[in-house]
Structures are given as structure tokens and as C-alpha cells.
Amino acid sequence: MGVIFDSCIWVGMATGQLQQNTILKLVAEQPIFTSVISLGELQYGVESCLDPAERAVRAAYLRQVESRPILDISEGTAAAFGILAAAVKHSGRSPRQRYNDLWLAAQAIQYGYGLLTLNRADFSDLPGLRLLPISE
């Protein structure tokens, strides 16, 4: 077992919106992983920040996140992503604006991990995903 943190979890802990102790209680003893997708989203947050002091804070936090176990994209991830994107399309919606979420969900499905998120609606309709929503 394991848990992948959605980017919003990392951001929530960095900003104090989420308490680290609360998150750790939710995942119990399960290993915590981050996705290369989340690393890209967090790097975007660093690069798009115009305030030098805030940018430095974000960069330092990103380095902390990068020290956690990181899941790469593989052929298995790509296969799961294709299945999820097709399921979204068959339900009458475009998967394009959800690509990052679909990649995270594909990794969770591939490894049999749960996905911890604040954004339940972004993931709730994806087949095979063990969603671990939180509300704080």
C-alpha cells in the first residue's frame, strides 16, 4: 500500500492550509509518494512567482518534496492513462483539461495506491481509483 499526494496537498501543507500532523494521521503508516506530474506543477508555481522572496520559499519547499520517493511515468502508467482518458471521453466530456489529474490517477491505479486530494470532484468518476479525499 501507499499514498500519492495530489499537488494540492503539498501546496496546502506549504501554505499552512493543511496541518502536516492531520495529513500524517490520515495516511497512517502508508508510504507517501509524489508524482513527477506534481513536481512539474510545483515547479510551475516557482517559475510563475514574481516576488523573489516568495519564489525562494517555493523553491526551497519544492526541494523538500523532491526528497520524497518519486513515481515516474512508465508504459504501465501510459496504459492506465489511456483507459482513464477514454472513459472520460465516453462519458461525454473532454479529458484534455484533466490531463494532469488523469496522469496522477493512472499512477495510483498502476501501483494500487490511494490518491490523497482536496479536489474530490476532479477524481470522483475515475474507474479503479482509490480516492482518499480530505476536508479540513
N, C-alpha and C positions, 0 to 999 in steps of 0.2 A: 504494500500500500504506500501511497504517497499523496502529496497535495501540490498542485501547481497554483501559484498565486497569479491572479489576473493583475494587470498593471495598476488598476485602481487600488488594490490592496497595498502595493508598495508605495504608491503616492499617498494614500491615506495614512500610512504609518509615518512617512517622512514629514507630513504636514501636521501631524498630531490629531487628525480627524479620527484615526483609529488608534487604540491603545495596543501596543505590542503584546502585553500580557493577555489581553482578551483574545487576540488572534491566536496566540500560542495555546491557550486553553481549548479553542475550537479545533485545532488540528491534533491536539494531544501529543502522542509520541510519533506521529507520522513524519517521515522526511519531507522537507519543504524544497520545492524546485521552482526555478524561474525558467522562462522560455526565452529563446533568442528573439522572439516576437516582442516580448515585454522589454527586453533590453533595447530594441530599436525604438519603441515608443518612449522609453525613459530618455534615451539619447536625444530624441527629437525635443523633449522637454528642456534638456540642457541647451541644445543648439538654438532653440527659438527664443530663449530668455534674453532680454536686452539688458537687464540690470546685472552688472558684473558680480556684485556680492551674492545675489540670489543664484546666479549661474554657477558660481563656485560651490555653493551649498548643494545645488542639484548634482553637480559633477561628483562631489565627494560621496553623496548618497548612492549614486549610480555605481561607484567603485565598490561600495559595501554590498550592494545587490549582486554585483558580478562575482563576489567571493563565494556566493552560494552555488550549489550544484545547478548547472545549466543544461537544459534539454535542447539539442539541436534538431533541425528538420531532417528527416530521413525519408526513404522510399515508403516506409510504413505510414509515416505522418502524411505524406502526399496522398496516399491511397485513402486514408480516413478523411482528409480534407475534401477530396473529390466526392466522396459519398455524402458528406455533410452539405457541400455546396449544391449538389444535385437535389438533395432533399429540400433545401430552402427554395430552390428554383421551382421544384414540382409543387410546392405549397403556394405558388403564385407570387413570390417575392424575389427580388434581385439579391443574390448573395454578395454582390460587389462591395457595398458599403459595410459589409460584415466580415470581410476577409480576415482581418487580424483576429477577430473573435473566433472565426471558424478554424484558423490555424491553432489557436490555443486549445480549443475544444478537441481538435484532431489529436493533438499531443496527449491530452488527458485520456482520450479513448484508447489510443495506441498503447499506452503504458498501464492502463487500468487505474489511473489516478483520479482523485477528485479535483475539481476546479473551484477554488475559493474566489468569490466575486461579490461586489456590491451591486452589480448590474444583472440581477436575475433575469429580467426581460430580454437581455441580449443573448441569453443562452438557453432559456427555458424550453424551447421547442426542438432542441437538437437530439436526435435519437442516439441512445447509447451513452450519453454523457451523465456522469455522476456529479451533479451540481451541488456545491456547498455554499449556499448564499448566507450572507450575514446581514444583520441590521443592527446598527449602533447609533 
